[in-house]
Amino acid sequence: MPQMKFSDWTRQKWVKVGLLVLLLALFSVWVLETPSGLIGKAQAIGYAVCHQIASHTIEIGGKLLPLCARCTGMYLGTLLGLLVLRSRERLSGKPPTAKIVVLAAFMLVFTVDGVNSMLASFFAVSPLYPPSNLLRLGTGLLMGIVLANILLPLWNQTLWKLSDPRPVLQSWKQLALLVLCAIMVGVLVWLDIPLLYYPIAILSTGTVIVILGMVYTLLWSIILNKENTLEKLKNGITFYLLGVICALLQIGLMDLIRMRLTGSWSGFQI
């Protein structure tokens, strides 16, 4: 009887059940060890990926969001991009050169504003221009559009047996729609509408898990030598579970390390 390869185990039902049990166990431990309440959990996710400096974070209804302004914009922008650019055709091509230049400009603006803010906040160096949370939010949203244009093609190129080589971002109309939607999201965040605090907090931090889960899913498909094998979404359940488990492990580990170093669930103090 031929020996079952490790990569073939991914097809077994008991593997999926075991991974689901492991995920629930890890999630239960994380829930018990992190601050209570829905926003407490959102803060704990933000705690793993963001400095959460109060002065760099937007308040809505008198409460700080769980991510700084730049991270709030970046994760909301990524979620927005994934939703707008998703397609049943499983598009996997890179954008035309002119659109790549625009996306590179978005990334450059994000980087320059980040460095400018860092110089003023951490090194007591005169910045090129006065940093502001509005700029952090706006450049974060633009960077989120860039990340969506990287993640979605990689997802379709790596997982699916058959994908469409056409670009995910095909037209200037799509790009204009993305920017317009990003502006609308930015305005809603900036208007300080108390009713929107929970949706913004949950969507922004939830996207952290989405992004990490997608990246780890892709890595596991490569590790198990199963790239370009999926024909239907349900065929990749094992990869998705492994991806989310690794995402949760990373968040939990970063929470633990930061908690041990600082002794507090509060953001960094500057």
PyMOL commands that set and color helices and strands:
alter all, ss='L'
color gray80, all
select helices_A, chain A and resi 6-11+13-33+38-49+54-56+69-85+97-122+133-159+172-190+194-223+233-262
alter helices_A, ss='H'
color red, helices_A
select strands_A, chain A and resi 59-60+63-64+91-93+164-167
alter strands_A, ss='S'
color yellow, strands_A
deselect
rebuild
show_as cartoon
